[in-house]
Amino acid sequence: MNELQQVKYNGDLILTTEQLAIFYETSAQQIQQNFLNNKDKFVAGTHYYHLKGSELKQFKNYFENFDLVGKRAPSLYLWTKQGAARHSKMLGTDKAWDMFDELEENYFNPKPQVDLSQLSPELQALNGLIGQMNKQAISQRQLESKVNHQNHKLDGLSDIISTSTVDWRNDTTHLINAMAVVEGNAPEAHRGIRNDIYDEVDRRGGVSLKTRLTNLRRRMADEGVSLSRRKRTTKIDVIAQDKKLIEIFTAIVKEYAIRYDIWNEEY
């Protein structure tokens, strides 16, 4: 714990999801899932900060030597003392409780440093040995976490790459939902990602999905299809009628999923 460099954001001492997972001996995915399941219990600016865009870029540039965030991560959650406490309660394990006490005492509210030069040579040597043991223990937990993360990443990449046009609707919907989670899981995130993908389909396919949708709805009207059903018809239904567009759409969704690092979910 003594090896943990204090990092502040907006005046608050903060920890990343990955750091919390290491200290609480759980997975980053579990931290993230607990947050998503209890989002109403967290207040932005009090329990956490969610960095995206220019804010994330500035944070990366300022703390580039701290290895706090991947260079390609599209967003990042930073947890304050209150947020770390809330996560320890949600995990409810003895380890989480014990480690939060350690964090509170040694990170969020550190005691004044003792002048080690005033200690006897024997005590200085003992302190150095303890510090080295603590450093090795933290390094081991970090290594295990990175290995688990890498395995999770490889599994995620495999799932994305194996996505085919056989069950393309369900598979691409799953990937788009995962991307939206990275962006906070708000309805506008879903719409924004889908619209970006549709625009890319237009560009690569040399088509206008909007025009094709209008024409499709007109044909449905001529065939006597109800207004409610016509309104429910979307661009994805247009894509479903063209094998080439299905292939283009599926390829683009996979590219976006890899770009969003959805296996990482560090949103």
Secondary structure, DSSP 8 states (H G I E B T S, - for coil): -TT----EETTEE-EEHHHHHHHHTS-HHHHHHHHHHTGGG--BTTTEEEEEHHHHHHHHHHTGGGT-S-TT-SEEEEE-HHHHHHHHHHH--HHHHHHHHHHIIIIIS------GGGS-HHHHHHHHHHHHHHHHHHHHHHHHHHHHHHHHHHHHHHHHHT--STTHHHHHHHHHHHHHHHTTS-HHHHHHHHHHHHHHHHHHHT--HHHHHHHHHHHHHHTT--HHHHHH--HHHHHHT-HHHHHHHHHHHHHHHHHTTTTT---
